[in-house]
Amino acid sequence: MSQQQDVCEVTCIHKDKVMRLRKKLDGSCSDRVSDLFKLLADQTRVTIVHALALEKELCVCDVCAVVGCSKATASHHLRLLKNGGLPSRAKRENLFIMP
């Protein structure tokens, strides 16, 4: 029995498709999406974002209690998220909201 491989047996580049895709992807938001995935590659930050998505508004003390960490650790993760565009800071100090 031979096992099928995921390899092209013949090289055939569809230039029209390649050129069309290059134009669409050039200057696209793939860098931003990649940065977002890097930002969310940490379980604590994913938990914080999920909690904010569910509750919409949390202070640092709430975040500490939800994820079980110190204020310093929560602040560090919130700062990274904020610098990455998630979440935004409300008018009151130490209150974070999801847009």
Backbone as a printed PyTorch tensor [residue, N CA C, xyz], in Angstrom:
tensor([[[  0.8190,  -1.1940,   0.0000],
         [  0.0000,   0.0000,   0.0000],
         [  0.8620,   1.2560,   0.0000]],

        [[  0.6050,   2.1400,  -0.9030],
         [  1.3570,   3.3920,  -0.9090],
         [  0.5630,   4.4710,  -0.1820]],

        [[  1.2960,   5.3050,   0.5030],
         [  0.6530,   6.3770,   1.2650],
         [  0.6760,   7.6450,   0.4220]],

        [[ -0.4880,   8.3040,   0.2810],
         [ -0.5850,   9.5180,  -0.5160],
         [  0.1400,  10.6480,   0.1940]],

        [[  0.9180,  11.4100,  -0.5600],
         [  1.6600,  12.5250,   0.0180],
         [  1.0730,  13.8360,  -0.4740]],

        [[  1.2060,  14.8580,   0.3810],
         [  0.6980,  16.1900,   0.0430],
         [  1.7770,  17.0010,  -0.6740]],

        [[  2.2130,  16.4890,  -1.8000],
         [  3.2560,  17.1540,  -2.5640],
         [  2.8050,  17.2110,  -4.0170]],

        [[  2.9940,  18.3810,  -4.6400],
         [  2.6750,  18.4980,  -6.0640],
         [  3.6820,  17.6860,  -6.8620]],

        [[  3.1770,  16.9340,  -7.7840],
         [  4.0670,  16.1590,  -8.6480],
         [  4.5330,  16.9880,  -9.8300]],

        [[  3.7870,  18.0170, -10.1610],
         [  4.1130,  18.8960, -11.2820],
         [  4.0940,  20.3370, -10.7760]],

        [[  5.1310,  21.0880, -11.0960],
         [  5.1650,  22.5000, -10.7090],
         [  4.3670,  23.2990, -11.7260]],

        [[  3.3350,  23.9520, -11.2220],
         [  2.4670,  24.7560, -12.0850],
         [  2.0080,  25.9720, -11.2970]],

        [[  2.5960,  27.1060, -11.5580],
         [  2.2380,  28.3330, -10.8390],
         [  1.2020,  29.0860, -11.6520]],

        [[  0.0970,  29.4120, -11.0180],
         [ -0.9750,  30.1680, -11.6630],
         [ -0.6750,  31.6470, -11.4510]],

        [[  0.0080,  32.2490, -12.4110],
         [  0.5130,  33.6110, -12.2570],
         [ -0.5920,  34.6190, -11.9660]],

        [[ -1.7470,  34.4640, -12.5940],
         [ -2.8360,  35.4140, -12.3700],
         [ -3.3000,  35.3810, -10.9120]],

        [[ -3.4220,  34.1830, -10.3460],
         [ -3.8260,  34.0510,  -8.9450],
         [ -2.7550,  34.6060,  -8.0100]],

        [[ -1.5160,  34.2690,  -8.3090],
         [ -0.4140,  34.7240,  -7.4640],
         [ -0.3400,  36.2520,  -7.4640]],

        [[ -0.4070,  36.8610,  -8.6210],
         [ -0.3300,  38.3220,  -8.7120],
         [ -1.5190,  38.9850,  -8.0170]],

        [[ -2.7040,  38.4210,  -8.2060],
         [ -3.9050,  38.9620,  -7.5650],
         [ -3.7690,  38.8860,  -6.0460]],

        [[ -3.3060,  37.7600,  -5.5390],
         [ -3.1390,  37.5990,  -4.0910],
         [ -2.0450,  38.5000,  -3.5400]],

        [[ -0.9530,  38.6290,  -4.2700],
         [  0.1190,  39.5160,  -3.8060],
         [ -0.3640,  40.9490,  -3.6730]],

        [[ -1.1800,  41.3980,  -4.6170],
         [ -1.7220,  42.7580,  -4.5410],
         [ -2.6410,  42.9130,  -3.3460]],

        [[ -3.4860,  41.9000,  -3.1060],
         [ -4.4200,  41.9640,  -1.9820],
         [ -3.7060,  41.8660,  -0.6430]],

        [[ -2.6620,  41.0620,  -0.5700],
         [ -1.9610,  40.8460,   0.6840],
         [ -0.9150,  41.9110,   0.9710]],

        [[ -0.4740,  42.6100,  -0.0620],
         [  0.5200,  43.6590,   0.1220],
         [ -0.1030,  44.7980,   0.9220]],

        [[  0.4810,  45.1110,   2.0430],
         [ -0.0540,  46.1780,   2.8820],
         [ -1.2820,  45.7570,   3.6660]],

        [[ -1.5250,  44.4660,   3.7430],
         [ -2.7080,  44.0010,   4.4630],
         [ -2.4620,  44.0470,   5.9620]],

        [[ -3.3960,  43.5900,   6.7010],
         [ -3.3230,  43.6330,   8.1560],
         [ -2.7040,  42.3620,   8.7360]],

        [[ -1.9780,  41.6070,   7.9220],
         [ -1.4080,  40.3590,   8.4230],
         [ -0.4110,  40.5970,   9.5530]],

        [[  0.3220,  41.7130,   9.5170],
         [  1.2320,  42.0330,  10.6200],
         [  0.4520,  42.2690,  11.9030]],

        [[ -0.6440,  42.9820,  11.8010],
         [ -1.4750,  43.2750,  12.9780],
         [ -2.0910,  41.9890,  13.5340]],

        [[ -2.5560,  41.1300,  12.6530],
         [ -3.1390,  39.8560,  13.0840],
         [ -2.0740,  38.9930,  13.7520]],

        [[ -0.8830,  38.9770,  13.1720],
         [  0.2170,  38.2160,  13.7580],
         [  0.5580,  38.7380,  15.1520]],

        [[  0.6010,  40.0590,  15.3050],
         [  0.8700,  40.6560,  16.6190],
         [ -0.2220,  40.3040,  17.6210]],

        [[ -1.4670,  40.2810,  17.1580],
         [ -2.5760,  39.9280,  18.0320],
         [ -2.4550,  38.4840,  18.5220]],

        [[ -2.0960,  37.5820,  17.6180],
         [ -1.9090,  36.1780,  18.0210],
         [ -0.7660,  36.0420,  19.0230]],

        [[  0.3130,  36.7860,  18.8140],
         [  1.4230,  36.7650,  19.7710],
         [  0.9600,  37.2570,  21.1330]],

        [[  0.1600,  38.3160,  21.1250],
         [ -0.3580,  38.8850,  22.3620],
         [ -1.2480,  37.8840,  23.0960]],

        [[ -2.0320,  37.1270,  22.3580],
         [ -2.9580,  36.1720,  22.9550],
         [ -2.3510,  34.7770,  23.1300]],

        [[ -1.0420,  34.6630,  22.9630],
         [ -0.3810,  33.3750,  23.1250],
         [ -0.1330,  33.0390,  24.5940]],

        [[ -0.6200,  33.8640,  25.4880],
         [ -0.4550,  33.6490,  26.9260],
         [ -1.8260,  33.3670,  27.5430]],

        [[ -1.9260,  32.2900,  28.3110],
         [ -3.2120,  31.8780,  28.8770],
         [ -3.8020,  32.9380,  29.8070]],

        [[ -2.9650,  33.5960,  30.5790],
         [ -3.4730,  34.6240,  31.4940],
         [ -4.1060,  35.7730,  30.7170]],

        [[ -3.4520,  36.2150,  29.6390],
         [ -4.0030,  37.3130,  28.8390],
         [ -5.2920,  36.8870,  28.1390]],

        [[ -5.3540,  35.6460,  27.6760],
         [ -6.5920,  35.1540,  27.0570],
         [ -7.7180,  35.1520,  28.0900]],

        [[ -7.4100,  34.7260,  29.3120],
         [ -8.4150,  34.7150,  30.3780],
         [ -8.8910,  36.1260,  30.6920]],

        [[ -7.9720,  37.0830,  30.7290],
         [ -8.3410,  38.4780,  30.9920],
         [ -9.2450,  39.0120,  29.8880]],

        [[ -8.8650,  38.7720,  28.6400],
         [ -9.6850,  39.2430,  27.5130],
         [-11.0590,  38.5850,  27.5400]],

        [[-11.1020,  37.2980,  27.8400],
         [-12.3820,  36.5880,  27.9090],
         [-13.2410,  37.1690,  29.0280]],

        [[-12.6430,  37.4010,  30.1920],
         [-13.3910,  37.9870,  31.3180],
         [-13.9330,  39.3620,  30.9570]],

        [[-13.1130,  40.1670,  30.2910],
         [-13.5720,  41.5010,  29.8740],
         [-14.6610,  41.4210,  28.8110]],

        [[-14.5830,  40.4250,  27.9600],
         [-15.6320,  40.2560,  26.9420],
         [-16.9560,  39.8790,  27.5960]],

        [[-16.8810,  39.1130,  28.6750],
         [-18.1060,  38.6990,  29.3670],
         [-18.6680,  39.8030,  30.2590]],

        [[-17.8030,  40.5350,  30.9220],
         [-18.2450,  41.5210,  31.9060],
         [-18.1910,  42.9550,  31.3930]],

        [[-17.4320,  43.2030,  30.3460],
         [-17.2820,  44.5060,  29.6860],
         [-16.4360,  45.5110,  30.4600]],

        [[-16.3700,  45.3930,  31.7890],
         [-15.6690,  46.3980,  32.5820],
         [-15.1390,  45.7450,  33.8550]],

        [[-13.8380,  45.8440,  34.0750],
         [-13.2190,  45.2710,  35.2690],
         [-12.1100,  46.1940,  35.7620]],

        [[-11.9500,  46.2930,  37.0580],
         [-10.8090,  47.0220,  37.5940],
         [ -9.6730,  46.0210,  37.8030]],

        [[ -8.4870,  46.5390,  38.0740],
         [ -7.3160,  45.6790,  38.2550],
         [ -7.5470,  44.6730,  39.3740]],

        [[ -8.1890,  45.0990,  40.4580],
         [ -8.4610,  44.1850,  41.5770],
         [ -9.3570,  43.0260,  41.1410]],

        [[-10.3390,  43.3170,  40.3040],
         [-11.2100,  42.2580,  39.7690],
         [-10.4040,  41.2810,  38.9130]],

        [[ -9.5400,  41.8280,  38.0720],
         [ -8.7060,  40.9850,  37.2070],
         [ -7.8290,  40.0690,  38.0580]],

        [[ -7.2430,  40.6200,  39.1300],
         [ -6.4160,  39.8160,  40.0420],
         [ -7.2120,  38.6360,  40.5980]],

        [[ -8.4230,  38.9250,  41.0370],
         [ -9.2590,  37.8860,  41.6330],
         [ -9.6730,  36.8320,  40.6050]],

        [[ -9.9610,  37.2590,  39.4010],
         [-10.3980,  36.3250,  38.3580],
         [ -9.2730,  35.3840,  37.9490]],

        [[ -8.0900,  35.9230,  37.7010],
         [ -6.9960,  35.0820,  37.2030],
         [ -6.1020,  34.5420,  38.3120]],

        [[ -6.2990,  35.0340,  39.5380],
         [ -5.5190,  34.5380,  40.6670],
         [ -4.0700,  34.9660,  40.6330]],

        [[ -3.8540,  36.2630,  40.4980],
         [ -2.4790,  36.7630,  40.4470],
         [ -2.3600,  38.0430,  41.2640]],

        [[ -1.1540,  38.5480,  41.3650],
         [ -0.9200,  39.7950,  42.1020],
         [ -1.3240,  40.9940,  41.2460]],

        [[ -1.4260,  42.1600,  41.8930],
         [ -1.7410,  43.3850,  41.1430],
         [ -0.6410,  43.6930,  40.1390]],

        [[  0.6010,  43.4410,  40.5320],
         [  1.7220,  43.7090,  39.6250],
         [  1.6240,  42.8450,  38.3720]],

        [[  1.3090,  41.5750,  38.5530],
         [  1.1860,  40.6670,  37.4080],
         [ -0.0050,  41.0570,  36.5400]],

        [[ -1.1320,  41.3520,  37.1590],
         [ -2.3160,  41.7660,  36.4010],
         [ -2.0350,  43.0510,  35.6360]],

        [[ -1.3810,  44.0010,  36.2930],
         [ -1.0500,  45.2730,  35.6410],
         [ -0.1200,  45.0540,  34.4490]],

        [[  0.8370,  44.1620,  34.6100],
         [  1.7570,  43.8420,  33.5120],
         [  0.9900,  43.3010,  32.3060]],

        [[  0.1150,  42.3330,  32.5450],
         [ -0.6610,  41.7450,  31.4440],
         [ -1.6160,  42.7710,  30.8420]],

        [[ -2.2470,  43.5800,  31.6700],
         [ -3.1580,  44.6080,  31.1580],
         [ -2.4020,  45.6510,  30.3330]],

        [[ -1.1970,  45.9960,  30.7580],
         [ -0.3850,  46.9550,  30.0090],
         [ -0.0390,  46.3850,  28.6240]],

        [[  0.3510,  45.1050,  28.5850],
         [  0.6470,  44.4730,  27.2940],
         [ -0.5860,  44.4500,  26.3990]],

        [[ -1.7270,  44.1020,  26.9830],
         [ -2.9780,  44.0800,  26.2140],
         [ -3.3470,  45.4690,  25.7230]],

        [[ -3.2070,  46.4580,  26.5920],
         [ -3.5420,  47.8370,  26.2180],
         [ -2.6280,  48.3290,  25.0950]],

        [[ -1.3270,  48.0430,  25.2040],
         [ -0.3810,  48.4430,  24.1530],
         [ -0.6930,  47.7440,  22.8330]],

        [[ -1.3040,  46.5660,  22.9040],
         [ -1.6980,  45.8330,  21.7090],
         [ -3.0770,  46.2200,  21.1910]],

        [[ -3.7330,  47.1460,  21.8640],
         [ -5.0460,  47.6080,  21.4160],
         [ -6.2120,  46.9650,  22.1360]],

        [[ -5.9520,  46.1060,  23.0900],
         [ -6.9890,  45.4560,  23.8910],
         [ -6.5980,  45.5510,  25.3420]],

        [[ -7.3940,  45.8770,  26.2230],
         [ -8.6250,  46.6660,  26.1210],
         [ -8.2770,  48.1420,  26.2000]],

        [[ -9.2700,  48.9990,  26.3790],
         [ -8.9790,  50.4150,  26.5570],
         [ -9.2250,  50.7950,  28.0150]],

        [[ -8.6120,  51.8570,  28.4170],
         [ -8.7510,  52.3060,  29.8000],
         [ -9.9190,  53.2770,  29.8840]],

        [[-10.7490,  53.0940,  30.8890],
         [-11.8880,  53.9820,  31.0930],
         [-11.4130,  55.2760,  31.7350]],

        [[-12.3150,  56.2140,  31.8920],
         [-11.9700,  57.5130,  32.4740],
         [-11.4500,  57.3700,  33.8980]],

        [[-12.0440,  56.4690,  34.6580],
         [-11.5670,  56.2450,  36.0200],
         [-10.2910,  55.4240,  35.9770]],

        [[ -9.3520,  55.7380,  36.8340],
         [ -8.0700,  55.0330,  36.8850],
         [ -8.2830,  53.5530,  37.2220]],

        [[ -7.4750,  52.6840,  36.6370],
         [ -7.4630,  51.2480,  36.8800],
         [ -8.7460,  50.5250,  36.5000]],

        [[ -9.5090,  51.0840,  35.5880],
         [-10.7280,  50.4330,  35.1160],
         [-10.5450,  50.1600,  33.6290]],

        [[-10.7030,  48.9200,  33.2360],
         [-10.4770,  48.5370,  31.8510],
         [-11.7770,  48.0640,  31.2290]],

        [[-11.9810,  48.4420,  29.9680],
         [-13.2190,  48.0680,  29.2700],
         [-12.8770,  47.4830,  27.9080]],

        [[-13.7540,  46.6550,  27.4170],
         [-13.6320,  46.1580,  26.0520],
         [-14.3970,  47.1040,  25.1460]],

        [[-13.7930,  47.4700,  24.0210],
         [-14.4730,  48.3910,  23.1000],
         [-15.7120,  47.7840,  22.5010]]])
